[in-house]
């Protein structure tokens, strides 16, 4: 399959003050798009002007949620070059999500090269200010028009780009976590490990409840016993407990986060013992009270590393230390962002340079 570059005539006005960049509200001039049907396979790959998609009202994505997506970033470095952080891992996970949702897999090398070409064409959209980046959203939706519960025979795969501001505009700051004991995000045998929109839609009610109580994020418990911590809606969770690193295992209910992988590798190289095990909510709460739980943080593409300052479970509030960003959390945030922005060497072959 060949990638076609369609003419681009009009250009959008960019936000000149990059301190005003929000997350996911402005999009670049171009997008990548390709189509699939059972007889032809993937075809008609092109980079075209950004614009609305044409979908039949009976398109199955609108009725049965056969949809997946990814999220990654491109970074402007001090020398003006552009780099991506572990894009091959994101595309590989895209295919794993596709398989779980009964969707056709993509040629990973072709999709990566198409993505890189799209960013080359849109290079002027990659912001330059400290902490900013170009957010990349690959998506696949079922487009066949019919009503009935079965895998579709037609799909659209597309990539859109969005310049985004620094996540921590006032500096890295701890978040307040609400632990839900009623709602669940994912169950064994479900779609928790797939990056599919339904997982996020199911999280909205609990997130609303947390916000109404003054909290920033929801920490989910396992669906079976509602006893063991799993992940936050947009982040994997990591705990510094008894000077060991504890994080939930990847058992089908937790997303295999790219930032999580990177963080665990850095921690292992620092000499920390890592335990991927089920950690009970009681262990977390008691550890915060008696000091055995020294730090906790989330990992994710948007936040990189997000420190946790306090938690609330069944009306019980605990604070970690003084509620401030921990030393290890800050060290990891700096190491990861330094690799992404080229301020320190990439010893892990994580970065792809344009």
Secondary structure, DSSP 8 states (H G I E B T S, - for coil): ---EE----------S-GGG--SSS---SEEEEEEEETTTEEEEEEEEE-------TTBTHHHH--EEE--EEEEE-TTS-EEEESHHHHHHHHHHHHHHTT-----HHHHHHHHHHHHHHTGGGS--STT-EEEEEEEEEE--B--SSS--SEEEEEEEEEEE--S-TTS---EEEEE-SS--S--TTSSTTS--HHHHHTTHHHHHHHHHTT-SEEEEE-TTTS-EEEEETTEEEEEEETTEEEE---SSSS---HHHHHHHHHHHHTT--EEE--EEHHHHHHHHHHTSEEEEEEEETTTEEEEEEEEEETTEEEESTTSS--HHHHHHHHHHHHHHTTSS--TTS-EEE-
